Amino acid sequence: MKRSSEPRPGAIQASSPLVARVFARLSDGEFHSGEELAQALGVTRSAVWKAANALRDLGTPMEAIRNRGYRLIGASEPLGAARIRERLTRVVRDRLLRLDVAWSIGSTNTELVRRPNPPLGRTEVLLAEFQTAGRGRRGRSWLAPPGGAVCLSLSWTFPEVPRDAGALGLAIGVCVLRALSAFDVPDVRLKWPNDVLVKDRKLGGILIELRAETAGPACAVVGIGLNVALGEALRAKIAALGLQAVDLHSVVGATVSRNLLAAQLIESCVRGLMEFEREGLRPFIEEWRHADALRGRPVTVHAGDESARGLARSIDLSGALLVETPQGLRKFFSGEVTVRPAE
């Protein structure tokens, strides 16, 4: 499957917040007058104005021009559970216990962690247009406006703690690469332990939370965030925080269907979780090594209270990062990595 050229839907449930319904109406990227929106939505023009300002406050790039109306800059279709589900294969649809899309939520990962474990072999999937407390690793915030990203989490229960449990995030990274292959995204790389990069700029990230019982089932909540169309203002805000971000719109040079992207991610991850349950990291390791963004580069690794400098030498069969230091080859099972200028 390649890029979708289908028209973006403009329909959303009448029970949704007004800001969500205005967003859906504007998702075609065309100008819509306040009067037109008010009539279509059964509200006042003042209410439309407030909803449009709320969208702008959430970071959605928007134009408002007198006598023309409102327009989203970088049109982006609303996420829809039915549209995502219909793009899944029968094998994966049969594994779905629930697939929900929320307009706004604190964190999709936090919500799934709160819920009971799904039955063995089944998955719950939750997506959100906007997260008020989106999280990356180590409690970092994840910034994405409505329409600007795909933020999803899915839960999966293993019969017991899987082999290579600490390397599950690496396997999911490969699943993300497999999903992105449908969109001809160039130069996608994986940075240990959880980043998806394009030319050293962050396209997305992965957050794994594992809940296990003693000698019993283990539930993994897999969170994935991928930038689709952030807009210049938000990219600048992220850069001010010390991180260079990139999005699919600027990399691919075309509008990407977020519902298709979400379906590809779910399809790839569910199949990957089934594979990981059977075989651990082994089926994923060569793909991961091929996409390794650090291999052969001088790095500094911060792990706990210590740090080490050396050359990254990819990962071993357990998912540990190998670093060649002046003191010898070292393994890191967790930590933060920065790339140093070549000496």
C-alpha positions as CSV (number, residue, x, y, z in Angstrom):
1,M,0.0,0.0,0.0
2,K,1.3,3.5,-0.9
3,R,0.1,7.0,0.0
4,S,-3.6,7.5,0.2
5,S,-5.2,10.1,-2.0
6,E,-8.7,9.6,-0.7
7,P,-10.7,12.6,0.3
8,R,-10.5,13.5,4.0
9,P,-13.7,12.8,5.9
10,G,-15.5,15.8,7.5
11,A,-18.0,13.9,9.7
12,I,-17.7,13.3,13.4
13,Q,-20.2,12.3,16.1
14,A,-22.7,15.0,17.0
15,S,-21.9,14.3,20.7
16,S,-18.3,15.3,20.3
17,P,-17.1,18.6,21.7
18,L,-17.7,21.6,19.4
19,V,-13.9,22.1,18.9
20,A,-13.7,18.5,17.6
21,R,-16.6,19.1,15.2
22,V,-15.1,22.4,13.9
23,F,-11.8,20.6,13.4
24,A,-13.6,17.9,11.4
25,R,-15.3,20.5,9.2
26,L,-12.0,22.2,8.5
27,S,-10.1,19.0,7.8
28,D,-10.4,19.4,4.0
29,G,-8.0,22.3,4.1
30,E,-10.4,24.7,2.4
31,F,-11.8,28.0,3.8
32,H,-15.1,27.9,5.6
33,S,-16.9,31.0,6.8
34,G,-18.0,31.3,10.4
35,E,-21.6,31.6,9.2
36,E,-21.3,28.4,7.1
37,L,-19.8,26.5,10.1
38,A,-22.4,27.9,12.5
39,Q,-25.3,26.8,10.3
40,A,-23.8,23.3,9.7
41,L,-23.1,22.7,13.3
42,G,-26.3,24.3,14.8
43,V,-24.4,26.9,16.9
44,T,-23.7,30.6,16.9
45,R,-20.9,32.3,15.1
46,S,-19.5,33.3,18.4
47,A,-19.3,29.7,19.5
48,V,-17.5,28.8,16.2
49,W,-15.0,31.7,16.9
50,K,-14.3,30.4,20.4
51,A,-13.8,26.8,19.1
52,A,-11.4,28.0,16.3
53,N,-9.4,29.9,18.9
54,A,-9.3,26.8,21.1
55,L,-7.9,24.8,18.2
56,R,-5.3,27.5,17.7
57,D,-4.4,27.4,21.4
58,L,-3.9,23.7,21.2
59,G,-1.3,24.3,18.5
60,T,-3.2,23.5,15.3
61,P,-1.9,25.8,12.5
62,M,-4.9,27.8,11.3
63,E,-5.6,30.9,9.2
64,A,-8.6,33.2,9.8
65,I,-9.2,35.8,7.1
66,R,-12.0,38.3,7.0
67,N,-14.6,37.5,4.3
68,R,-13.1,34.1,3.7
69,G,-13.3,32.4,7.1
70,Y,-11.1,29.7,8.7
71,R,-8.7,27.2,7.1
72,L,-6.4,24.6,8.6
73,I,-2.8,24.9,7.3
74,G,-1.8,21.4,6.3
75,A,-5.1,19.6,6.1
76,S,-5.4,16.5,8.2
77,E,-8.3,14.1,8.4
78,P,-9.8,13.3,11.8
79,L,-9.1,9.9,13.2
80,G,-12.0,7.5,13.0
81,A,-12.2,4.0,14.6
82,A,-14.4,2.6,11.8
83,R,-12.0,4.0,9.1
84,I,-9.0,2.4,10.9
85,R,-10.7,-0.9,11.5
86,E,-11.8,-1.3,7.9
87,R,-8.1,-1.1,6.8
88,L,-7.0,-4.0,9.0
89,T,-6.7,-7.5,7.8
90,R,-9.2,-10.1,9.1
91,V,-6.4,-11.7,11.2
92,V,-5.7,-8.5,13.1
93,R,-9.4,-7.4,13.3
94,D,-10.2,-10.8,15.0
95,R,-7.6,-9.9,17.7
96,L,-9.2,-6.5,18.6
97,L,-11.1,-6.4,21.8
98,R,-11.6,-2.7,21.5
99,L,-10.5,0.1,19.3
100,D,-11.4,3.6,20.5
101,V,-10.6,7.1,19.4
102,A,-10.8,10.0,21.9
103,W,-10.8,13.7,21.1
104,S,-8.8,14.6,24.2
105,I,-7.3,12.5,26.9
106,G,-4.5,12.8,29.4
107,S,-2.4,9.9,28.1
108,T,-3.4,6.9,26.0
109,N,-0.7,4.8,27.8
110,T,-1.9,5.9,31.2
111,E,-5.5,5.0,30.3
112,L,-4.6,1.5,29.1
113,V,-2.4,0.9,32.1
114,R,-5.4,1.7,34.3
115,R,-7.7,-0.8,32.5
116,P,-7.7,-4.6,33.2
117,N,-5.4,-6.8,31.1
118,P,-7.0,-7.9,27.9
119,P,-7.5,-11.7,27.4
120,L,-4.6,-13.6,26.0
121,G,-4.3,-13.2,22.3
122,R,-6.5,-10.0,22.2
123,T,-5.6,-6.4,22.1
124,E,-7.1,-3.0,23.2
125,V,-6.2,0.0,21.0
126,L,-6.7,3.6,22.1
127,L,-5.9,6.7,20.0
128,A,-6.3,10.4,20.8
129,E,-6.4,13.5,18.7
130,F,-4.9,15.4,21.6
131,Q,-3.1,14.4,24.8
132,T,-3.0,16.8,27.7
133,A,-0.3,14.8,29.4
134,G,1.3,12.8,26.6
135,R,4.5,11.1,27.8
136,G,7.8,10.0,26.4
137,R,10.5,8.1,28.3
138,R,11.6,9.3,31.7
139,G,8.5,11.4,32.1
140,R,9.2,13.8,29.2
141,S,6.2,15.5,27.6
142,W,5.1,14.6,24.1
143,L,3.8,17.6,22.1
144,A,1.4,17.2,19.2
145,P,-1.6,19.3,18.2
146,P,-4.9,17.9,17.0
147,G,-4.3,16.6,13.5
148,G,-0.5,16.8,13.8
149,A,0.4,13.3,14.8
150,V,-0.8,9.7,15.4
151,C,-0.7,9.0,19.1
152,L,-1.8,5.5,19.9
153,S,-1.4,2.8,22.6
154,L,-2.2,-0.8,22.5
155,S,-2.2,-3.4,25.2
156,W,-1.2,-7.1,24.9
157,T,-1.2,-9.8,27.5
158,F,1.6,-12.4,27.4
159,P,1.0,-15.8,29.2
160,E,4.2,-15.0,31.2
161,V,7.0,-12.4,31.1
162,P,8.4,-12.9,27.6
163,R,11.9,-13.7,26.8
164,D,13.9,-10.6,26.0
165,A,11.2,-8.5,27.8
166,G,13.6,-5.6,28.1
167,A,14.0,-5.5,24.3
168,L,10.3,-5.3,23.4
169,G,10.7,-1.6,22.5
170,L,13.4,-2.5,19.9
171,A,11.0,-5.1,18.3
172,I,8.2,-2.5,18.3
173,G,10.7,-0.1,16.6
174,V,11.0,-2.6,13.8
175,C,7.3,-2.9,13.6
176,V,7.1,0.9,13.1
177,L,9.6,0.7,10.3
178,R,7.5,-2.0,8.6
179,A,4.4,0.2,8.9
180,L,6.2,3.2,7.4
181,S,7.4,1.2,4.4
182,A,3.9,1.7,3.0
183,F,4.5,5.4,2.8
184,D,7.9,5.6,1.0
185,V,9.5,7.4,3.9
186,P,13.2,7.9,3.1
187,D,16.2,7.4,5.4
188,V,14.2,6.2,8.5
189,R,16.5,5.0,11.3
190,L,16.1,3.7,14.8
191,K,18.0,5.2,17.7
192,W,18.5,2.9,20.7
193,P,16.5,2.5,22.8
194,N,13.2,4.1,21.5
195,D,13.5,6.8,18.9
196,V,12.4,6.9,15.3
197,L,14.6,9.3,13.3
198,V,14.9,10.8,9.8
199,K,18.4,12.3,9.3
200,D,19.0,12.6,13.0
201,R,15.7,14.5,13.6
202,K,13.0,12.8,15.7
203,L,10.0,11.5,13.7
204,G,8.5,9.6,16.6
205,G,9.0,7.6,19.8
206,I,8.0,4.5,21.6
207,L,7.1,4.0,25.3
208,I,6.7,0.5,26.8
209,E,5.1,-0.1,30.2
210,L,5.1,-3.7,31.5
211,R,2.8,-4.9,34.2
212,A,3.6,-8.4,35.4
213,E,2.5,-10.9,38.1
214,T,4.7,-13.3,39.9
215,A,4.8,-16.5,37.7
216,G,1.8,-15.3,35.8
217,P,0.6,-13.2,32.9
218,A,2.4,-10.0,31.9
219,C,0.6,-7.1,30.1
220,A,2.6,-4.7,27.9
221,V,1.2,-1.3,27.0
222,V,2.9,-0.1,23.9
223,G,2.7,3.6,23.2
224,I,3.7,5.1,19.8
225,G,3.8,8.7,18.7
226,L,4.6,9.7,15.1
227,N,4.7,13.3,13.9
228,V,2.5,13.8,10.8
229,A,2.2,17.6,10.3
230,L,3.4,19.6,13.3
231,G,3.7,23.0,11.6
232,E,6.6,25.5,11.8
233,A,5.5,27.1,15.1
234,L,5.5,23.8,17.0
235,R,8.7,22.6,15.5
236,A,10.3,25.8,16.7
237,K,8.9,25.3,20.2
238,I,10.2,21.7,20.3
239,A,13.6,23.0,19.0
240,A,13.7,25.5,21.9
241,L,13.5,22.5,24.2
242,G,16.7,21.1,22.6
243,L,15.2,18.6,20.3
244,Q,15.1,18.6,16.5
245,A,11.8,17.2,15.2
246,V,10.5,16.3,11.8
247,D,7.2,15.2,10.4
248,L,5.9,12.9,7.7
249,H,4.4,15.8,5.7
250,S,7.7,17.5,5.2
251,V,9.7,14.3,4.6
252,V,7.3,12.6,2.2
253,G,6.1,15.9,0.6
254,A,2.5,14.9,0.5
255,T,-0.5,14.5,2.8
256,V,-0.4,11.2,4.7
257,S,-3.7,9.6,5.6
258,R,-3.6,9.3,9.4
259,N,-6.2,6.6,9.5
260,L,-4.2,4.5,7.0
261,L,-1.0,5.2,9.1
262,A,-2.8,4.2,12.3
263,A,-4.0,1.0,10.7
264,Q,-0.6,0.1,9.4
265,L,0.9,0.6,12.8
266,I,-1.8,-1.5,14.5
267,E,-1.4,-4.2,11.9
268,S,2.3,-4.3,12.2
269,C,2.5,-4.2,16.0
270,V,-0.2,-6.9,16.6
271,R,1.6,-9.2,14.2
272,G,4.9,-8.3,15.8
273,L,3.7,-8.9,19.3
274,M,2.5,-12.4,18.3
275,E,6.0,-13.0,16.8
276,F,7.8,-11.6,19.9
277,E,5.7,-13.8,22.1
278,R,6.9,-16.9,20.2
279,E,10.5,-16.0,19.5
280,G,11.6,-12.9,21.4
281,L,13.9,-10.4,19.7
282,R,15.7,-12.8,17.3
283,P,13.3,-12.3,14.3
284,F,13.7,-8.5,14.6
285,I,17.4,-8.1,15.2
286,E,18.8,-7.9,11.7
287,E,16.2,-5.4,10.6
288,W,17.0,-3.3,13.7
289,R,20.7,-3.5,13.1
290,H,20.2,-2.4,9.4
291,A,18.3,0.7,10.6
292,D,20.7,1.5,13.5
293,A,21.3,5.2,13.6
294,L,24.2,5.0,16.1
295,R,26.3,2.2,14.7
296,G,30.0,3.3,14.3
297,R,29.4,6.7,15.7
298,P,31.0,8.3,18.8
299,V,28.5,8.4,21.6
300,T,28.1,9.2,25.2
301,V,25.9,6.9,27.2
302,H,24.3,8.1,30.5
303,A,23.1,5.2,32.7
304,G,22.2,6.0,36.3
305,D,25.0,8.0,37.9
306,E,27.6,6.9,35.4
307,S,28.5,7.8,31.9
308,A,30.7,6.2,29.2
309,R,32.2,7.4,26.0
310,G,33.1,5.3,23.0
311,L,31.9,4.0,19.6
312,A,28.5,2.5,19.3
313,R,28.7,-1.1,18.0
314,S,25.0,-1.9,17.6
315,I,23.0,-4.3,19.8
316,D,23.4,-7.9,20.9
317,L,20.8,-10.7,21.0
318,S,19.4,-9.4,24.3
319,G,18.9,-5.9,22.9
320,A,21.8,-4.4,24.9
321,L,23.7,-1.5,23.4
322,L,27.3,-2.4,22.8
323,V,29.8,0.5,23.1
324,E,33.5,0.1,22.5
325,T,35.3,2.2,25.2
326,P,38.9,2.7,26.0
327,Q,38.4,0.2,28.8
328,G,36.9,-2.4,26.5
329,L,33.4,-3.4,25.1
330,R,30.6,-2.5,27.4
331,K,26.9,-3.4,27.4
332,F,24.1,-1.1,28.4
333,F,20.6,-2.4,29.0
334,S,19.1,1.1,29.6
335,G,20.2,4.7,29.5
336,E,20.3,7.9,27.4
337,V,22.6,8.2,24.3
338,T,23.9,11.4,22.7
339,V,26.0,11.5,19.6
340,R,29.3,13.3,19.9
341,P,31.1,15.2,17.1
342,A,33.7,13.1,15.4
343,E,37.1,13.6,16.9
